[in-house]
Amino acid sequence: MNKSISLKEFMQVMADIKIRSETCMKNYLETNYIKNAVYINKTYGIDLKQVFKMFYYAEYLLDITISFNIYGINNKYFIKKPNIFRKIFRKYTISYIQLFCDKIFIDNRQIENEEADNIKIIFN
C-alpha cells in the first residue's frame, strides 16, 4: 500500500520536528548547565567564565537540510527505485530534492508553496 504526502505538508512536519528539537536542546542545556560547562572546560580548555557566558546568553537554532534522490512521473515522485518491469513500460526521471529552511529545491530550482502543494511524494 502506497502512502503519499505533499511537499508542503512534509516541510511543515520538518518545521515541527525542528522546533521540538530546539526546545529539547535548550532544556538539556538549562538542566545540565554546570556539568556541560565543566566538560567543555576540560575538553577544549576554554575558560570557565567564558563558557558560562556562552551558555547563558546563547540561543541555539538548528539548520536542518535534507537531500535525497527521487524517481518521478509528472508530479508524482517515488522515494524507492521502481522495479525493472515498471522502468521498461514507463519513463522515469531521476531528480534531486533538497529541503532547507522552508525552501524546496528540485534539481537546483526553487519551488513555490503553490507548486509544492501539487507535488506528492509517494512512499512505497
VENTAFEN-V943794 format. One line per field, one symbol per residue. ss: DSSP state (H for helix, E for strand, C for the rest). psi: psi as a letter, one per 40 degrees, with the letter a starting at -180 (. if undefined). burial: # if it has 24 or more other ideal C-beta (glycine too) atoms within 12 Angstrom, else .. A space follows every 10 residues. Layout:
ss = ???
psi = ???
burial = ???
This chain:
ss = CCEEEEHHHH HHHHHHHHHH HHHHHHHHHH HCHHHHHHHH HHHHCCCHHH HHHHHHHCCC CCCCEEEEEE EEECCEEECC CCCHHHHHHC CCEEEEEEEE CCEEEECCEE ECHHHHHHCE EEEC
psi = hihiiidddd dddddddddd dddddddddd dfdddddddd dddefihddd ddddddeihh ihhhhhhiii hihbehhhdi hiidddddei hiihihhhhh fehhhhffhh hiddddddhh hhh.
burial = .....###.# #..#...#.. ........#. .....##... .......... #...#..... .....#...# ##...####. .#........ ....#.###. ..####.... #....#..## ##..
